[in-house]
Amino acid sequence: MDIESIANWNPWWNTKEVPETFKGIRRTVDPLIFESIKEREIIALTGIRRCGKTTLMYQMIDRLLKSCSQSQILYVNLDDEILNKNSLEEIYSTYRQNKNPEKQAFVFLDEIQNIEKWERFLKKYYDMKDNVKFVISGSSANLLRGEYATLLSGRNLTFNISPLSFKEFLDFSSIEYKGITGQAKNKILNELNKYLEYGGFPEVHFKNEDLKIMLLRQYFDDILYKDIVKRHNVNAKKITDLAIYLLTNISNIFTIRKIRNFTGLSIDSIKDYVSYLDEAFLIIPINHFAYSLKEISQMPRKSYASDCGLRNIVGLRFSSDAGRLAENCVCIELKKRKYDIYYWKGNNEVDFIMKGKDNSLTAINVSYSDKIEDREIKGLEEFKKQFIKTKKMIILTKDTEKEENGILFIPLWKWLLAKDE
């Protein structure tokens, strides 16, 4: 193949630096991503399409250029139809023959799921102890599961990248959020409204309203068609209908029967389609909390959107959306904080149950209002009575802040900006 096809994606070969427009804004990501660049293990970045994986790769390259020569770094965009027609072996051989025949190489393979048998290529060079470090990215949670996980077991470090947290959203807006009072608080609440409406995709953040809407629609289509329809060869209309149904009904319990009535899909197809939406990071399904796996499997699940902006662009809108979007925002934040999360339903309901490392439980209800309904309090009290390991009970509000009968009432914006305990 032609080295020029590869060179187009590697401008630092000539300029010795990453273009400023490529580097973007620094985000709050796991520092191990950068620290592990000199380790042997393959670094895998997974996450929803357009969440910032490519920019993070460019930031890693920028850091590497301070300690190695530009020819030692190869970036390959496998969304490029010219490049993904070639095998990884052809691309790597062309690079070695033309740019770096013997020095250590740092090879970045972006959207690697577009190439067949990519995992065998990586395993081969890893096991040969070739003088190469691989960093890969993919828009599928299935990237390193199943056969891939078996082949690459013990050979990779996986990091999940997601759209902006609310803290990062404020960073992108250059808004200070420490020691908030008065007018500054109003500014933060205004930004929170934007975050709940348009979500946290980095590129969307800087566009005007019309372009935000266009981009989000394009993202939704790309995720469905490139990451689900094309990969799994499924019915485009039915998977779209299912996605819209789940995104419209965020925070609601869903059952196979309800979905079957809405879509006409078979039970097996529904299970597959929901798993595809989950793997593409479009939805966040959560299970009912119980200590019994059998009980968990018998209870219906709830579903949330991985980004509020995506949900709003395709889901039908209701008058209760503010509360549901606030709840969705909490789900996203808990996932970013790497908690295993569940919901619970007895006579009343608890929106989120979190398990701590010491097996203690935290129960959270979201009431994006300053008129807290009795059921929000009763749900928490009922849960604590049944599960004695409950350590904390929290209600996230619009502006109410107090502690009463063992329940912490915390404004949503303040909780989103607080340091995780």
Secondary structure, 3 states (H helix, E strand, C coil): CCHHHHHCCCCHHHHCCCCHHHHCCCCCCCCHHHHHHHCCCEEEEECCCCCCHHHHHHHHHHHHCCCCCHHHEEEEECCCCCHHHCCHHHHHHHHHHHCCCCCCEEEEEECHHHCCCHHHHHHHHHHCCCCEEEEEEECCCCCCCHHHHHHHCCCEEEEECCCCCHHHHHHHCCCCCCCCCHHHHHHHHHHHHHHHHHCCCHHHHCCCHHHHHHHHHHHHHHHHHHHHHHHHCCCHHHHHHHHHHHHHCCCCEECHHHHHHHHCCCHHHHHHHHHHHHHCCCEEEEEECCCCHHHHHHCCEEEEECCHHHHHHHCCCCCCHHHHHHHHHHHHHHHHCCCCEEEEECCCEEEEEEECCCCCEEEEEECCCCCCCHHHHHHHHHHHHHCCCEEEEEEEECCCCEEECCEEEEEHHHHHHCCCC
